[in-house]
């Protein structure tokens, strides 16, 4: 499953680079200009993008509630261990 996500994210990056290159070579709207135009038409867009990015940051990297312990490869679930001082 790790290979799937790696390929998916690499594909997104390659697609964005290819689209940006195409836009620059053919003198069309780039991604940054598209975002600028969308923000001009809908001013709260940067707020929503920031909220989504902040939510994803907390979801992936903030371990305040959950332990960073991977799920067992044998099929079991990661059970939080008690915190010992």
TAZIHU-V732014 format. One record per residue. N is the residue number from 0. RES is the residue in three letters. PHI is phi in whole degrees, -180 to 180 (none if undefined). PSI is psi as a letter, one per 30 degrees, with the letter a starting at -180 (999 if undefined). Layout:
BEGIN
n=N res=RES phi=PHI psi=PSI
n=N res=RES phi=PHI psi=PSI
END
This chain:
BEGIN
n=0 res=UNK phi=none psi=f
n=1 res=UNK phi=-63 psi=e
n=2 res=UNK phi=-64 psi=e
n=3 res=UNK phi=-59 psi=e
n=4 res=UNK phi=-68 psi=e
n=5 res=UNK phi=-63 psi=e
n=6 res=UNK phi=-65 psi=e
n=7 res=UNK phi=-62 psi=e
n=8 res=UNK phi=-68 psi=e
n=9 res=UNK phi=-64 psi=e
n=10 res=UNK phi=-64 psi=e
n=11 res=UNK phi=-61 psi=e
n=12 res=UNK phi=-64 psi=e
n=13 res=UNK phi=-64 psi=e
n=14 res=UNK phi=-64 psi=e
n=15 res=UNK phi=-65 psi=e
n=16 res=UNK phi=-64 psi=e
n=17 res=UNK phi=-64 psi=e
n=18 res=UNK phi=-65 psi=e
n=19 res=UNK phi=-67 psi=e
n=20 res=UNK phi=-63 psi=e
n=21 res=UNK phi=-61 psi=e
n=22 res=UNK phi=-64 psi=e
n=23 res=UNK phi=-70 psi=e
n=24 res=UNK phi=-71 psi=e
n=25 res=UNK phi=-102 psi=g
n=26 res=UNK phi=58 psi=h
n=27 res=UNK phi=-110 psi=a
n=28 res=UNK phi=-71 psi=k
n=29 res=UNK phi=-84 psi=l
n=30 res=UNK phi=-63 psi=e
n=31 res=UNK phi=-66 psi=e
n=32 res=UNK phi=-68 psi=e
n=33 res=UNK phi=-61 psi=e
n=34 res=UNK phi=-64 psi=e
n=35 res=UNK phi=-62 psi=e
n=36 res=UNK phi=-64 psi=e
n=37 res=UNK phi=-65 psi=e
n=38 res=UNK phi=-69 psi=e
n=39 res=UNK phi=-68 psi=e
n=40 res=UNK phi=-79 psi=f
n=41 res=UNK phi=-135 psi=i
n=42 res=UNK phi=-55 psi=e
n=43 res=UNK phi=-75 psi=g
n=44 res=UNK phi=-55 psi=e
n=45 res=UNK phi=-60 psi=e
n=46 res=UNK phi=-63 psi=e
n=47 res=UNK phi=-66 psi=e
n=48 res=UNK phi=-63 psi=e
n=49 res=UNK phi=-65 psi=e
n=50 res=UNK phi=-64 psi=e
n=51 res=UNK phi=-65 psi=e
n=52 res=UNK phi=-63 psi=e
n=53 res=UNK phi=-65 psi=e
n=54 res=UNK phi=-61 psi=e
n=55 res=UNK phi=-65 psi=e
n=56 res=UNK phi=-60 psi=e
n=57 res=UNK phi=-63 psi=e
n=58 res=UNK phi=-63 psi=e
n=59 res=UNK phi=-86 psi=e
n=60 res=UNK phi=-120 psi=f
n=61 res=UNK phi=-97 psi=j
n=62 res=UNK phi=-98 psi=h
n=63 res=UNK phi=-68 psi=e
n=64 res=UNK phi=-110 psi=e
n=65 res=UNK phi=-102 psi=l
n=66 res=UNK phi=-89 psi=k
n=67 res=UNK phi=-86 psi=i
n=68 res=UNK phi=-130 psi=k
n=69 res=UNK phi=-69 psi=l
n=70 res=UNK phi=-67 psi=k
n=71 res=UNK phi=-63 psi=k
n=72 res=UNK phi=-70 psi=f
n=73 res=UNK phi=-76 psi=f
n=74 res=UNK phi=108 psi=f
n=75 res=UNK phi=-78 psi=l
n=76 res=UNK phi=-106 psi=l
n=77 res=UNK phi=-78 psi=j
n=78 res=UNK phi=-97 psi=k
n=79 res=UNK phi=-61 psi=k
n=80 res=UNK phi=-86 psi=k
n=81 res=UNK phi=-66 psi=k
n=82 res=UNK phi=-79 psi=k
n=83 res=UNK phi=-114 psi=k
n=84 res=UNK phi=-73 psi=999
END
